[in-house]
């Protein structure tokens, strides 16, 4: 993987880590499912009127939109609204890397290398170390929703990879179009029409700023770069980079929300970094000099 592609992956990691803090703020200001619906409404419109549909099977585009937009953020926003901290959510969601590897093997026939498996296990050990520090105060339902979100993200990764080398921005924008209506319908069902109407009536510039960040840098920019990387590298190579998201997630949670970072979490974070290094490392063939 070229260094410039690694740097792009790290940029997405930083954006997506901070994304959890903004989600936490958005679900405190708005009903969580409505916040997700507004996020993807803004991500899709008005850009769908200016960007041509991607040259990909429409079922993959819709499937990506439903898995990454509807399912992932319905589960994630509810889990954060119902008790998961921003930092812990960014951590638990990264088991998507393992869902991605498993689904890529089942659907795409991508067999992870020995180093990818070892690196993933090391990183997962780091996640487990951090989780032991935080899970004691976390209810089972929000945790379960977070894990379902991780599975949805893994499925979205595999669908993106299956679409191949398509226009990443077009794939993201048109995929996002599949999410707002199901999210709004679920919001009306779960949160109630009156709650939704009251939230929309009180929508202010602060709410707009939160939704704008979630829609544009976090969804469009991050999603487009991510789709572009998945179209050029095996899913088992790209997906493990998200194991670094908890590092930026925990840091932004500390700086913005005052969530604490303990020594155990630092140790776990270092294990995540080591695991990622092992996962993306490639042994170079031994060069034998000719006499």
Buried (B, 14 or more C-beta within 10 A) or exposed (E): BEEEBEEBBEBBBBBBBBBBBBBBBBBEBBBBBBBBBBBBBBBBBEBBEEBEBBEBBEEBBBBBBBBBBBBBBBBBBBBBBBBBBBBBBBBBBBBBBBBBBBBBBEBBEBEBBEBBBBBBEBBBBBBEBBBEBBBEEBEEEBBEBBBBBBBBBBBBBBBBBBBBEBBBBBBBBBBBBBBBEBBBEBBBEBBEEEBBEEBEEEBEEEBEEBBBBBBBBBBBBBBBBBBBBBBBBBBBBBBBBBBBBBBBBBBBBBEBBEBEBEEBBBBBBEBBBBBBBBBBEEEEEEEEEEE
